[in-house]
């Protein structure tokens, strides 16, 4: 069994999106085959010690997303959603819709309040959208794509900040 097969087993058969996978290979052409496995990273040999440490640090940060929860109440019911499962929040009027890997939830609230308490990997891209950067699969100046499913507009006032975060510019 090769690494891609192991990754597919983890994601598809075990249905585990929490495990962070990093592929290491001398062959760059494998990179395109890895999208179905959703790895955290792909490193090309030779790999530096610093690259390994950076990836371990990022994997630990990602695992902390699953240790913290967004908790809310709606229609006399209490909910607890791991931040790691949340793709993005969308607000309209006084309602906030939470889009997760497993479906949608709705609550009364303000996106500004949610943004204040959200982990650092959640960024505001529009007055109506707060996204989880880890699910961005594509972006350009005025648009992001979340998990190859949904395209969301980046408003002009947020474009510089979004570019800085997504490109990790100083």
GUVODO-892306 format. One record per residue (C-alpha): residue number from 1; y, x, z. Coordinates in steps of 0.1 Angstrom, whole numbers, plus 5000, padded with zeros to 4 digits. Layout:
<rs>
r num: NUM | py: Y | px: X | pz: Z
...
</rs>
This chain:
<rs>
r num: 1 | py: 5000 | px: 5000 | pz: 5000
r num: 2 | py: 5034 | px: 5015 | pz: 4990
r num: 3 | py: 5067 | px: 5010 | pz: 5009
r num: 4 | py: 5078 | px: 4981 | pz: 4987
r num: 5 | py: 5046 | px: 4962 | pz: 4994
r num: 6 | py: 5051 | px: 4968 | pz: 5031
r num: 7 | py: 5086 | px: 4955 | pz: 5029
r num: 8 | py: 5075 | px: 4924 | pz: 5010
r num: 9 | py: 5049 | px: 4918 | pz: 5036
r num: 10 | py: 5075 | px: 4920 | pz: 5064
r num: 11 | py: 5100 | px: 4898 | pz: 5046
r num: 12 | py: 5077 | px: 4872 | pz: 5029
r num: 13 | py: 5045 | px: 4870 | pz: 5048
r num: 14 | py: 5058 | px: 4877 | pz: 5083
r num: 15 | py: 5091 | px: 4860 | pz: 5074
r num: 16 | py: 5110 | px: 4886 | pz: 5094
r num: 17 | py: 5146 | px: 4893 | pz: 5085
r num: 18 | py: 5154 | px: 4910 | pz: 5118
r num: 19 | py: 5135 | px: 4943 | pz: 5111
r num: 20 | py: 5157 | px: 4968 | pz: 5094
r num: 21 | py: 5141 | px: 4987 | pz: 5065
r num: 22 | py: 5154 | px: 5019 | pz: 5051
r num: 23 | py: 5136 | px: 5034 | pz: 5020
r num: 24 | py: 5136 | px: 5071 | pz: 5013
r num: 25 | py: 5126 | px: 5084 | pz: 4979
r num: 26 | py: 5133 | px: 5112 | pz: 4955
r num: 27 | py: 5134 | px: 5087 | pz: 4927
r num: 28 | py: 5166 | px: 5067 | pz: 4923
r num: 29 | py: 5150 | px: 5043 | pz: 4898
r num: 30 | py: 5131 | px: 5026 | pz: 4927
r num: 31 | py: 5164 | px: 5013 | pz: 4940
r num: 32 | py: 5165 | px: 4983 | pz: 4917
r num: 33 | py: 5130 | px: 4972 | pz: 4928
r num: 34 | py: 5141 | px: 4970 | pz: 4964
r num: 35 | py: 5165 | px: 4940 | pz: 4962
r num: 36 | py: 5137 | px: 4915 | pz: 4968
r num: 37 | py: 5129 | px: 4933 | pz: 5001
r num: 38 | py: 5166 | px: 4933 | pz: 5013
r num: 39 | py: 5166 | px: 4968 | pz: 5028
r num: 40 | py: 5193 | px: 4980 | pz: 5050
r num: 41 | py: 5196 | px: 5011 | pz: 5029
r num: 42 | py: 5180 | px: 5034 | pz: 5002
r num: 43 | py: 5183 | px: 5071 | pz: 5008
r num: 44 | py: 5176 | px: 5097 | pz: 4982
r num: 45 | py: 5157 | px: 5129 | pz: 4991
r num: 46 | py: 5166 | px: 5154 | pz: 5004
r num: 47 | py: 5180 | px: 5134 | pz: 5034
r num: 48 | py: 5203 | px: 5149 | pz: 5059
r num: 49 | py: 5199 | px: 5146 | pz: 5096
r num: 50 | py: 5233 | px: 5129 | pz: 5097
r num: 51 | py: 5222 | px: 5102 | pz: 5072
r num: 52 | py: 5192 | px: 5094 | pz: 5094
r num: 53 | py: 5214 | px: 5092 | pz: 5125
r num: 54 | py: 5239 | px: 5070 | pz: 5107
r num: 55 | py: 5212 | px: 5046 | pz: 5096
r num: 56 | py: 5197 | px: 5045 | pz: 5130
r num: 57 | py: 5231 | px: 5036 | pz: 5145
r num: 58 | py: 5236 | px: 5009 | pz: 5119
r num: 59 | py: 5201 | px: 4995 | pz: 5125
r num: 60 | py: 5208 | px: 4993 | pz: 5162
r num: 61 | py: 5241 | px: 4975 | pz: 5156
r num: 62 | py: 5223 | px: 4950 | pz: 5133
r num: 63 | py: 5197 | px: 4944 | pz: 5160
r num: 64 | py: 5224 | px: 4936 | pz: 5185
r num: 65 | py: 5235 | px: 4907 | pz: 5162
r num: 66 | py: 5202 | px: 4890 | pz: 5170
r num: 67 | py: 5208 | px: 4896 | pz: 5207
r num: 68 | py: 5240 | px: 4877 | pz: 5207
r num: 69 | py: 5244 | px: 4840 | pz: 5200
r num: 70 | py: 5270 | px: 4815 | pz: 5188
r num: 71 | py: 5267 | px: 4786 | pz: 5212
r num: 72 | py: 5282 | px: 4752 | pz: 5207
r num: 73 | py: 5279 | px: 4715 | pz: 5215
r num: 74 | py: 5279 | px: 4686 | pz: 5189
r num: 75 | py: 5270 | px: 4650 | pz: 5194
r num: 76 | py: 5258 | px: 4655 | pz: 5229
r num: 77 | py: 5234 | px: 4682 | pz: 5218
r num: 78 | py: 5236 | px: 4720 | pz: 5226
r num: 79 | py: 5230 | px: 4746 | pz: 5200
r num: 80 | py: 5224 | px: 4783 | pz: 5201
r num: 81 | py: 5224 | px: 4803 | pz: 5168
r num: 82 | py: 5218 | px: 4840 | pz: 5166
r num: 83 | py: 5249 | px: 4856 | pz: 5149
r num: 84 | py: 5224 | px: 4875 | pz: 5128
r num: 85 | py: 5213 | px: 4843 | pz: 5112
r num: 86 | py: 5248 | px: 4831 | pz: 5103
r num: 87 | py: 5259 | px: 4836 | pz: 5067
r num: 88 | py: 5294 | px: 4822 | pz: 5072
r num: 89 | py: 5316 | px: 4796 | pz: 5088
r num: 90 | py: 5337 | px: 4771 | pz: 5068
r num: 91 | py: 5364 | px: 4750 | pz: 5083
r num: 92 | py: 5379 | px: 4718 | pz: 5070
r num: 93 | py: 5403 | px: 4697 | pz: 5090
r num: 94 | py: 5389 | px: 4699 | pz: 5126
r num: 95 | py: 5353 | px: 4704 | pz: 5115
r num: 96 | py: 5336 | px: 4737 | pz: 5112
r num: 97 | py: 5304 | px: 4740 | pz: 5092
r num: 98 | py: 5280 | px: 4769 | pz: 5100
r num: 99 | py: 5259 | px: 4781 | pz: 5071
r num: 100 | py: 5228 | px: 4799 | pz: 5083
r num: 101 | py: 5197 | px: 4813 | pz: 5066
r num: 102 | py: 5179 | px: 4782 | pz: 5077
r num: 103 | py: 5204 | px: 4754 | pz: 5070
r num: 104 | py: 5237 | px: 4740 | pz: 5082
r num: 105 | py: 5252 | px: 4728 | pz: 5114
r num: 106 | py: 5285 | px: 4712 | pz: 5121
r num: 107 | py: 5309 | px: 4712 | pz: 5151
r num: 108 | py: 5344 | px: 4702 | pz: 5160
r num: 109 | py: 5365 | px: 4733 | pz: 5165
r num: 110 | py: 5389 | px: 4758 | pz: 5151
r num: 111 | py: 5380 | px: 4788 | pz: 5130
r num: 112 | py: 5406 | px: 4809 | pz: 5148
r num: 113 | py: 5387 | px: 4805 | pz: 5181
r num: 114 | py: 5354 | px: 4813 | pz: 5165
r num: 115 | py: 5368 | px: 4844 | pz: 5149
r num: 116 | py: 5382 | px: 4857 | pz: 5183
r num: 117 | py: 5347 | px: 4857 | pz: 5198
r num: 118 | py: 5326 | px: 4867 | pz: 5168
r num: 119 | py: 5311 | px: 4901 | pz: 5164
r num: 120 | py: 5330 | px: 4927 | pz: 5145
r num: 121 | py: 5309 | px: 4922 | pz: 5113
r num: 122 | py: 5324 | px: 4888 | pz: 5108
r num: 123 | py: 5356 | px: 4889 | pz: 5088
r num: 124 | py: 5381 | px: 4863 | pz: 5077
r num: 125 | py: 5385 | px: 4861 | pz: 5039
r num: 126 | py: 5404 | px: 4828 | pz: 5037
r num: 127 | py: 5420 | px: 4803 | pz: 5060
r num: 128 | py: 5388 | px: 4783 | pz: 5056
r num: 129 | py: 5361 | px: 4811 | pz: 5057
r num: 130 | py: 5348 | px: 4835 | pz: 5082
r num: 131 | py: 5319 | px: 4855 | pz: 5067
r num: 132 | py: 5291 | px: 4878 | pz: 5080
r num: 133 | py: 5296 | px: 4911 | pz: 5060
r num: 134 | py: 5259 | px: 4919 | pz: 5062
r num: 135 | py: 5252 | px: 4890 | pz: 5038
r num: 136 | py: 5277 | px: 4900 | pz: 5011
r num: 137 | py: 5258 | px: 4909 | pz: 4980
r num: 138 | py: 5288 | px: 4912 | pz: 4956
r num: 139 | py: 5325 | px: 4911 | pz: 4958
r num: 140 | py: 5356 | px: 4916 | pz: 4937
r num: 141 | py: 5393 | px: 4914 | pz: 4945
r num: 142 | py: 5394 | px: 4876 | pz: 4949
r num: 143 | py: 5358 | px: 4866 | pz: 4955
r num: 144 | py: 5326 | px: 4874 | pz: 4976
r num: 145 | py: 5291 | px: 4863 | pz: 4970
r num: 146 | py: 5269 | px: 4856 | pz: 5001
r num: 147 | py: 5232 | px: 4862 | pz: 4998
r num: 148 | py: 5232 | px: 4858 | pz: 4960
r num: 149 | py: 5238 | px: 4821 | pz: 4966
r num: 150 | py: 5274 | px: 4811 | pz: 4973
r num: 151 | py: 5306 | px: 4824 | pz: 4959
r num: 152 | py: 5337 | px: 4821 | pz: 4981
r num: 153 | py: 5373 | px: 4828 | pz: 4973
r num: 154 | py: 5392 | px: 4856 | pz: 4991
r num: 155 | py: 5428 | px: 4844 | pz: 4995
r num: 156 | py: 5456 | px: 4868 | pz: 4985
r num: 157 | py: 5467 | px: 4873 | pz: 5021
r num: 158 | py: 5432 | px: 4886 | pz: 5032
r num: 159 | py: 5424 | px: 4907 | pz: 5001
r num: 160 | py: 5436 | px: 4941 | pz: 5014
r num: 161 | py: 5418 | px: 4936 | pz: 5048
r num: 162 | py: 5386 | px: 4925 | pz: 5031
r num: 163 | py: 5386 | px: 4954 | pz: 5007
r num: 164 | py: 5392 | px: 4978 | pz: 5036
r num: 165 | py: 5363 | px: 4964 | pz: 5056
r num: 166 | py: 5338 | px: 4960 | pz: 5027
r num: 167 | py: 5346 | px: 4994 | pz: 5013
r num: 168 | py: 5349 | px: 5009 | pz: 5048
r num: 169 | py: 5382 | px: 5025 | pz: 5039
r num: 170 | py: 5402 | px: 5043 | pz: 5066
</rs>
